[in-house]
Amino acid sequence: MKKRLFMMFAAVVCMVSFQAMADSALGRNAALDTAFDNDNLTLVRAEFPTVSAEDFEFNYEMLQNDQRGNPADLLAEIKTYISSGSGFHWLSLSPSGNSGLLMADEPLGDKANIGFYQGKFHFIFPCHQRGVEDINGNLDEIASRRLDVMIRDQGVVYSPDGRYAAIFSFDHVIYNARFEFDPVVIDLATGEMILTATYGNKMLVGPAGAVPTAAFSSDGRYLYYILYGNIQKYRTALYRYDFKNRETEFCYSGSHREYIPGLSETGNGSFVILRDAETKAANSGDSYKEPAGITYVTYKNGTWERKAFSFDWPQDQWKCKLLLSSPNSGYAFLPFSYSDYNGAYLFQVITPDEGCAGINQYYALSKNSNHAVSVTIEEKNALFAQDIAHNIPFQGILSSTLSPDGHYVLLLASDSTLEKESDYADKWNLYLLRLDDLSVKKIK
């Protein structure tokens, strides 16, 4: 639990720092380039918006189902809650910085999940007036849960303008085989949780599916999401919801294992998906039907085309559980961890729109010189044949966050191998990695 909380805290710190540094999420941040080149990087502590009772707004549909029944009583309870010293904790801020998700430390009646948009706070509630009918009961089930348990540290994406947040859960869908997680969008300007499509939730009974990863298109018109289940020929399928026409469209299905968080749009409007390895049956040997890697999907002439690129590491040792990609810069950053050890020791920087150039070229953060070094296949394969507690020459990457312009990655790293929880206490460093030339600057 301590490790998870630390990672979530680190991710928030990284995200807020970038919001303070970024001029625009659309163009390259020239000011950041100058600060990087002149060794003038400073760590600025950004403050989350202050939660005030006067900044709460109440939706009519939400009030109809609230046990207090009127906004005056609810507002009075919020004021009493704040004045008593009870607080709120933020879960996420949007890249635009004008919206986010938070929770009350103690529920206010039956409400704890809160959305923030342009200075106003709204309790999140299941909206049955917008979206599709909740025939499977999935919307009410999702809305009844704690946001922090649902989204963990990867389960939310925001529309470009920050108004909408789509939530999903890789852990619940893939690890726990829970299929209530339909594609839902939270309108942060009202608090309404909207069901964009609904699928069955019992695979042994009939068609069922749930969402382990999602992404908004750069123009904000579509929500793209992976559906994992038995709806299509393969276990995973790409869908998109059209906000303009309020319609859901099936895009394509071509693999059983395209479900790892990191679904992302590229610079030319294509999509990249992180793919897990698909194994053969137990009695057919140890080889793989399809190795883990990157799937590149393009929409051309009315059809979706799929290209698969494979990683070359030993599938039972190296793992990649995160893809950070930017349509602004065209870069994608992928950290690689070894077995069950904490942290990622290697990473790749690829350009998906250029045939995934850079795939299987490995880099690491040196302990001594604080720069990115190229790692050969031989070095990679021999890396953990040594005593892991003492001889790893690289730093472990605990968390990573992409800058809004897509040219930098903020890395929380440690020169410890992080085998124990106590290793997290005081052995970490903060770096900024420029993806254009793989140069690195230490911030802390």
C-alpha positions as MATLAB code, in Angstrom:
seq = 'MKKRLFMMFAAVVCMVSFQAMADSALGRNAALDTAFDNDNLTLVRAEFPTVSAEDFEFNYEMLQNDQRGNPADLLAEIKTYISSGSGFHWLSLSPSGNSGLLMADEPLGDKANIGFYQGKFHFIFPCHQRGVEDINGNLDEIASRRLDVMIRDQGVVYSPDGRYAAIFSFDHVIYNARFEFDPVVIDLATGEMILTATYGNKMLVGPAGAVPTAAFSSDGRYLYYILYGNIQKYRTALYRYDFKNRETEFCYSGSHREYIPGLSETGNGSFVILRDAETKAANSGDSYKEPAGITYVTYKNGTWERKAFSFDWPQDQWKCKLLLSSPNSGYAFLPFSYSDYNGAYLFQVITPDEGCAGINQYYALSKNSNHAVSVTIEEKNALFAQDIAHNIPFQGILSSTLSPDGHYVLLLASDSTLEKESDYADKWNLYLLRLDDLSVKKIK';
ca = [
       0.000    0.000    0.000;
       2.820    2.435    0.819;
       4.393    1.805   -2.557;
       1.130    2.410   -4.406;
       0.462    5.628   -2.500;
       3.989    6.827   -3.177;
       3.635    6.142   -6.881;
       0.298    7.952   -7.017;
       1.824   10.930   -5.171;
       4.789   10.980   -7.521;
       2.524   10.941  -10.554;
       0.522   13.881   -9.206;
       3.684   15.857   -8.431;
       4.990   15.255  -11.945;
       1.707   16.223  -13.545;
       1.285   19.415  -11.555;
       4.884   20.425  -12.248;
       4.324   20.164  -15.975;
       1.171   22.239  -15.765;
       3.207   24.971  -14.130;
       5.886   24.794  -16.826;
       3.757   24.379  -19.925;
       2.613   27.329  -22.007;
       0.385   25.290  -24.282;
      -0.590   21.688  -24.875;
      -0.691   22.330  -28.622;
       2.650   23.891  -29.524;
       6.180   23.242  -28.389;
       7.070   24.847  -25.083;
       9.902   27.210  -26.048;
      10.322   28.444  -22.475;
      10.930   24.917  -21.262;
      13.465   24.345  -24.047;
      15.360   27.455  -22.949;
      15.300   26.483  -19.279;
      16.490   22.976  -20.127;
      19.376   24.176  -22.325;
      20.484   26.766  -19.749;
      20.308   24.385  -16.768;
      17.687   26.640  -15.251;
      15.132   24.013  -14.206;
      13.509   24.530  -10.829;
      10.952   22.508   -8.942;
       7.915   24.705   -8.287;
       5.323   23.479   -5.833;
       1.964   23.928   -7.496;
      -1.099   24.168   -5.295;
      -4.337   22.340   -5.948;
      -7.474   24.506   -6.124;
      -8.902   25.260   -2.681;
     -12.195   23.531   -1.962;
     -14.775   26.044   -0.765;
     -18.449   25.446    0.007;
     -19.362   28.581   -1.969;
     -17.857   27.033   -5.099;
     -20.173   23.996   -5.082;
     -22.988   23.831   -7.627;
     -25.844   21.327   -7.454;
     -27.520   19.590  -10.354;
     -31.321   19.282  -10.246;
     -31.347   15.559  -11.060;
     -28.751   14.909   -8.369;
     -30.819   16.824   -5.800;
     -33.935   14.824   -6.666;
     -32.167   11.667   -5.515;
     -30.355   13.246   -2.561;
     -31.489   12.411    0.953;
     -31.411   16.106    1.986;
     -33.641   17.158   -0.883;
     -32.574   20.784   -1.280;
     -29.348   22.684   -1.977;
     -29.502   24.778    1.215;
     -29.297   21.717    3.468;
     -26.537   20.164    1.401;
     -24.567   23.414    1.348;
     -24.898   23.709    5.123;
     -23.557   20.195    5.559;
     -20.561   20.983    3.321;
     -19.806   24.122    5.369;
     -20.027   22.167    8.620;
     -17.792   19.459    7.150;
     -15.096   21.947    6.117;
     -15.247   23.973    9.331;
     -14.817   20.799   11.398;
     -11.391   20.293    9.833;
     -12.411   17.465    7.520;
     -10.822   17.700    4.119;
     -10.619   16.533    0.552;
      -7.910   14.744   -1.418;
      -7.234   15.224   -5.094;
      -6.966   12.175   -7.337;
      -6.143   13.760  -10.655;
      -5.856   17.049  -12.544;
      -6.413   17.382  -16.279;
      -3.489   18.401  -18.539;
      -5.375   21.626  -19.251;
      -5.276   22.381  -15.516;
      -8.882   23.608  -15.340;
     -10.525   20.387  -14.167;
      -9.965   17.285  -12.090;
     -11.305   14.626   -9.760;
     -11.220   14.592   -5.974;
     -12.869   12.932   -2.984;
     -14.107   13.952    0.420;
     -12.066   12.266    3.144;
     -15.338   11.312    4.813;
     -18.568   10.838    2.821;
     -21.121   13.630    2.929;
     -24.174   11.466    3.323;
     -23.876    9.050    0.415;
     -21.573   11.321   -1.600;
     -17.774   11.385   -1.697;
     -16.811   11.593   -5.400;
     -16.417   15.149   -6.694;
     -15.644   16.713  -10.068;
     -13.983   20.084  -10.619;
     -14.288   22.297  -13.699;
     -13.402   25.968  -14.186;
     -13.501   26.859  -10.508;
     -16.698   24.981   -9.635;
     -17.215   21.694   -7.773;
     -19.973   19.150   -8.405;
     -20.853   15.890   -6.709;
     -20.657   13.055   -9.228;
     -23.871   11.107   -9.714;
     -25.313    8.628  -12.259;
     -27.259   10.564  -14.902;
     -30.166    8.671  -16.465;
     -31.338   11.585  -18.610;
     -28.286   11.548  -20.900;
     -26.587    8.623  -22.608;
     -28.002    5.146  -23.195;
     -30.391    3.272  -20.913;
     -28.648    1.431  -18.087;
     -30.268   -1.923  -18.860;
     -27.459   -3.910  -17.222;
     -27.250   -1.817  -14.063;
     -23.603   -1.021  -14.745;
     -23.875    2.765  -14.436;
     -25.379    2.653  -10.950;
     -22.789    0.052   -9.928;
     -19.876    2.231  -11.101;
     -21.320    5.385   -9.547;
     -21.675    3.672   -6.161;
     -17.940    2.981   -5.911;
     -15.106    5.119   -4.584;
     -13.281    6.941   -7.352;
      -9.837    6.233   -5.917;
     -10.502    2.484   -5.946;
     -11.806    2.632   -9.503;
      -9.223    4.710  -11.299;
      -6.092    3.896   -9.228;
      -3.141    5.697  -10.872;
      -3.953    5.149  -14.570;
      -7.730    4.968  -14.941;
      -8.722    8.443  -16.111;
      -8.301   10.473  -19.304;
      -9.554   13.988  -20.038;
     -10.951   15.687  -23.112;
      -8.672   18.392  -24.571;
     -10.791   21.192  -23.088;
     -10.884   19.472  -19.689;
     -14.672   19.287  -19.490;
     -15.050   15.513  -19.738;
     -13.282   12.725  -17.885;
     -13.532    9.089  -18.966;
     -12.788    6.542  -16.257;
     -11.846    2.885  -16.588;
     -10.146    0.125  -14.604;
      -7.454   -2.181  -15.921;
      -7.091   -3.987  -12.584;
     -10.775   -4.748  -12.142;
     -11.305   -5.839  -15.745;
      -8.159   -7.847  -16.459;
      -6.965   -9.019  -13.036;
     -10.322   -9.390  -11.277;
     -12.502  -10.275  -14.314;
     -15.146   -7.710  -13.333;
     -17.256   -6.582  -16.280;
     -19.361   -3.736  -14.889;
     -17.009   -1.104  -16.298;
     -18.935    0.112  -19.311;
     -17.611    3.193  -21.146;
     -18.665    6.085  -18.890;
     -17.896    9.779  -19.188;
     -18.160   12.327  -16.392;
     -19.311   15.796  -17.402;
     -17.209   17.776  -14.942;
     -19.275   20.929  -15.590;
     -22.358   19.256  -14.068;
     -21.174   16.143  -12.192;
     -23.217   13.881  -14.462;
     -21.806   10.392  -15.010;
     -23.027    9.378  -18.468;
     -23.255    5.896  -19.956;
     -22.185    6.064  -23.618;
     -22.809    2.353  -24.319;
     -23.623   -0.706  -22.240;
     -22.561   -4.325  -22.512;
     -23.405   -7.417  -20.527;
     -21.437   -8.080  -17.342;
     -21.519  -11.884  -17.085;
     -19.365  -13.616  -19.685;
     -20.621  -17.080  -18.778;
     -24.203  -15.987  -19.431;
     -23.915  -14.066  -22.698;
     -22.125  -11.207  -24.468;
     -20.137   -9.104  -22.008;
     -17.374   -6.528  -22.101;
     -15.629   -3.848  -20.068;
     -13.125   -1.013  -20.581;
      -9.472   -1.354  -19.444;
      -8.096    1.679  -21.352;
      -9.395    4.720  -23.252;
      -8.334    7.972  -24.941;
      -9.938   11.128  -26.301;
      -9.200   12.234  -29.842;
      -7.122   15.408  -30.093;
     -10.105   17.360  -31.459;
     -12.299   16.184  -28.570;
     -15.012   14.758  -30.813;
     -14.424   11.067  -30.023;
     -13.782    8.905  -27.028;
     -11.850    5.825  -28.139;
     -11.805    2.798  -25.868;
     -10.780   -0.825  -25.802;
     -13.530   -3.276  -24.915;
     -12.354   -6.537  -23.373;
     -14.802   -9.428  -23.444;
     -16.607  -11.766  -25.836;
     -18.491   -9.253  -27.979;
     -16.319   -9.601  -31.098;
     -14.235  -12.368  -32.665;
     -11.210  -11.434  -30.567;
     -11.238  -10.675  -26.859;
     -10.262   -7.021  -27.404;
     -11.882   -4.531  -29.759;
     -11.538   -0.802  -30.439;
     -14.689    1.342  -30.291;
     -15.319    5.057  -30.391;
     -18.086    7.282  -29.077;
     -19.031   10.316  -31.178;
     -19.902   13.249  -28.885;
     -21.404   15.218  -31.781;
     -23.809   12.543  -33.017;
     -24.030   10.692  -29.675;
     -23.360    7.372  -31.355;
     -20.990    4.472  -30.656;
     -19.078    2.913  -33.549;
     -17.179   -0.352  -33.700;
     -13.734    0.247  -35.227;
     -11.837   -3.029  -35.369;
     -10.862   -6.208  -33.525;
      -7.635   -8.063  -34.241;
      -6.085   -9.458  -31.055;
      -6.973  -11.073  -27.738;
      -4.442   -8.976  -25.766;
      -4.605   -5.302  -26.771;
      -5.713   -4.032  -23.389;
      -2.775   -2.510  -21.470;
      -3.321    1.162  -20.432;
      -1.836    3.619  -22.877;
      -4.234    3.715  -25.822;
      -3.089    6.912  -27.571;
      -3.634    8.985  -30.683;
      -0.618    9.725  -32.884;
       0.264   12.845  -34.845;
      -1.548   11.732  -38.016;
      -4.721   10.571  -36.257;
      -3.811    6.897  -36.007;
      -3.787    5.002  -32.712;
      -1.199    2.977  -30.843;
      -2.089    0.194  -28.425;
       0.222   -1.632  -26.038;
      -0.197   -5.365  -26.611;
       0.408   -8.142  -24.088;
       1.892  -11.465  -25.188;
      -0.593  -14.111  -26.271;
       0.496  -17.591  -25.254;
      -0.372  -20.927  -26.765;
      -2.117  -23.649  -24.820;
      -0.126  -25.167  -21.964;
       0.505  -28.427  -23.824;
       1.886  -26.725  -26.922;
       5.236  -25.555  -25.531;
       6.501  -22.186  -24.348;
       6.361  -20.280  -27.637;
       3.917  -17.405  -28.203;
       1.120  -17.008  -30.710;
       1.823  -13.275  -30.845;
       4.627  -11.576  -28.887;
       4.016   -8.493  -26.818;
       4.516   -5.197  -28.599;
       2.843   -2.195  -30.209;
      -0.235   -2.309  -32.422;
      -0.614    0.593  -34.851;
      -4.135    1.197  -36.171;
      -4.972    3.561  -39.046;
      -8.310    4.543  -40.580;
      -8.019    4.642  -44.392;
     -10.692    4.743  -47.064;
     -13.444    3.687  -44.720;
     -11.599    0.762  -43.114;
      -9.260    0.255  -40.148;
      -5.818   -1.174  -40.906;
      -3.711   -2.927  -38.261;
       0.070   -3.288  -38.110;
       1.754   -5.243  -35.316;
       5.276   -4.509  -34.058;
       6.851   -6.920  -31.565;
       9.248   -6.478  -28.669;
      12.327   -8.685  -28.606;
      12.819   -9.204  -24.856;
      12.322  -12.594  -23.105;
       8.568  -12.596  -22.552;
       8.753  -14.245  -19.133;
      11.209  -11.649  -17.757;
      10.663   -8.155  -19.149;
       7.336   -6.363  -18.873;
       5.973   -3.135  -20.350;
       2.852   -1.859  -18.595;
       2.706    1.747  -19.739;
       2.772    3.688  -22.997;
       3.022    7.493  -23.020;
       2.377    8.914  -26.482;
       1.811   12.452  -27.745;
       0.116   13.548  -30.991;
       1.883   16.899  -30.565;
       5.450   15.595  -30.853;
       4.941   12.164  -32.420;
       7.001   10.463  -29.700;
       6.036    7.545  -27.497;
       7.860    6.617  -24.280;
       7.779    3.037  -22.940;
       9.357    1.984  -19.609;
      10.349   -1.676  -19.136;
      10.447   -3.469  -15.809;
      12.161   -6.761  -14.988;
      10.072   -9.585  -13.537;
       8.430   -8.464  -10.288;
      11.064   -5.944   -9.198;
       9.875   -2.433   -8.499;
      10.647    0.244  -11.041;
      11.564    0.180  -14.718;
      15.253   -0.109  -15.573;
      15.066    0.272  -19.351;
      12.992    2.366  -21.724;
      12.332    2.858  -25.424;
      11.513    6.028  -27.337;
       9.661    5.357  -30.578;
       7.902    7.325  -33.315;
       4.777    5.326  -34.214;
       3.952    7.290  -37.382;
       7.377    6.419  -38.808;
       6.938    2.662  -38.738;
       7.527    2.573  -34.973;
      11.110    3.696  -35.529;
      13.172    3.144  -32.398;
      11.402    0.006  -31.276;
      13.717   -2.485  -29.532;
      16.392    0.167  -29.017;
      16.877    0.225  -25.251;
      18.089    3.049  -23.025;
      18.634    3.493  -19.300;
      19.498    6.200  -16.767;
      23.086    5.843  -15.645;
      23.769    5.944  -11.896;
      27.038    7.787  -12.267;
      26.711   10.280  -15.097;
      22.975   11.030  -14.926;
      22.403   10.626  -18.638;
      20.592    8.214  -20.898;
      22.821    5.420  -22.156;
      22.167    2.941  -24.932;
      21.836   -0.674  -23.796;
      22.656   -3.501  -26.188;
      20.661   -6.717  -26.372;
      23.591   -8.590  -24.825;
      23.791   -6.123  -21.925;
      20.041   -6.304  -21.452;
      19.984  -10.098  -21.370;
      22.932  -10.238  -18.971;
      21.730   -7.405  -16.749;
      19.914   -9.472  -14.140;
      22.211  -12.472  -14.207;
      24.211  -10.599  -11.553;
      23.354   -9.989   -7.931;
      20.400   -7.641   -8.384;
      20.785   -6.028   -4.978;
      24.200   -4.538   -5.681;
      25.356   -4.610   -9.275;
      22.703   -2.931  -11.440;
      24.433    0.035  -13.107;
      21.184    1.878  -13.880;
      18.580    3.817  -11.953;
      15.083    2.456  -11.490;
      12.277    4.624  -12.913;
       9.413    4.758  -10.410;
       7.005    6.894  -12.411;
       7.011    8.910  -15.616;
       4.846   11.728  -16.962;
       4.789   13.167  -20.468;
       4.882   16.937  -20.907;
       1.877   18.541  -22.665;
       3.959   19.319  -25.756;
       5.185   15.701  -25.888;
       8.901   16.484  -26.087;
       9.841   15.813  -22.459;
       9.290   13.101  -19.875;
       9.529   13.850  -16.171;
      11.088   10.845  -14.420;
      10.988    9.943  -10.762;
      13.953    7.596  -10.374;
      16.044    5.908   -7.698;
      19.577    4.541   -7.620;
      18.331    1.831   -5.233;
      16.955   -1.474   -6.515;
      13.818   -0.819   -4.437;
      13.321   -4.322   -3.111;
      11.937   -3.021    0.203;
       9.359   -0.376    1.040;
      11.958    1.511    3.052;
      13.933    2.076   -0.151;
      11.359    4.665   -1.188;
      12.079    6.972    1.723;
      15.045    9.078    0.618;
      16.709    7.488   -2.401;
      14.872    9.134   -5.255;
      15.768   11.733   -7.867;
      13.779   13.829  -10.316;
      14.957   14.120  -13.935;
      13.757   15.717  -17.130;
      14.404   13.667  -20.277;
      14.218   15.375  -23.666;
      12.991   12.861  -26.225;
      14.456   14.674  -29.240;
      18.074   13.939  -28.280;
      17.711   11.797  -25.095;
      19.579   14.374  -23.019;
      18.804   14.389  -19.309;
      18.843   17.126  -16.672;
      18.569   16.490  -12.944;
      16.025   18.618  -11.077;
      16.347   17.127   -7.614;
];
